[in-house]
């Protein structure tokens, strides 16, 4: 199973993972701070990075209106693009597209902040439209442009997205490593968690588990420095998952049992399901068949609770087939 966090990072950015370039990187606006288009955009970005999407949407809309009043076209462009991005994140792609189109009419390559932000969101829409050729071209343009204009965080974002939409595993690996190098060189270490995670996921999909494990361990190191709780949870899960596929079952269990308890505390059905599935396979491999079957059935139920019957049907189909095969043995 491809680690779930890959998709989440690409769509929205987890906590401090987003590493967006903002004009004001300070704390939340104080009551005495002068409220203008720039400060509203900075506050919206802060809320977005902390996954407070409803509040961020309000702030981005406020930034749009204030920017129009102030004739601040760059901020208006960025805020419109981010409104579109939140609609995309919420599954309202068609409603969000009108904001993206409006941002496109405002965007100009003479405005580095607005143009780069617009490209990043446009590429994500193209990716979700499954037009990977067009998405790749957009992110290529964004990568070159951001490097030229010293927008290091956004250059890393572009490299990360290229690694996701790339056609071959070799390209995915190349662009993941380019992104890691750019993040290190540009001092945007908050991107290193998702970048190492994406690299690990590519190796995992290739069944090169001996390469996936050290990448996931590196990802965990940076997630635990810079990311929020959910990203840390999945970072630990990926390490345990990799150990299981390498056949280090005892070590895998040492990672996955705490992950399960943590996921239960948070009520994260997807994480509970994934931990249960791995622990169930470990139990079966250890000869504890009854325990393993119970864990796999629980994983199936948690996947249903997480909505996988619509969002990730192949996972649910896979575990149903696995249970059928085991029950027929």
Order of alpha helices (4+ residues) and beta strands (2+ residues): alpha-alpha-alpha-alpha-alpha-alpha-alpha-alpha-alpha-alpha-alpha-alpha-alpha-alpha-alpha-alpha-alpha
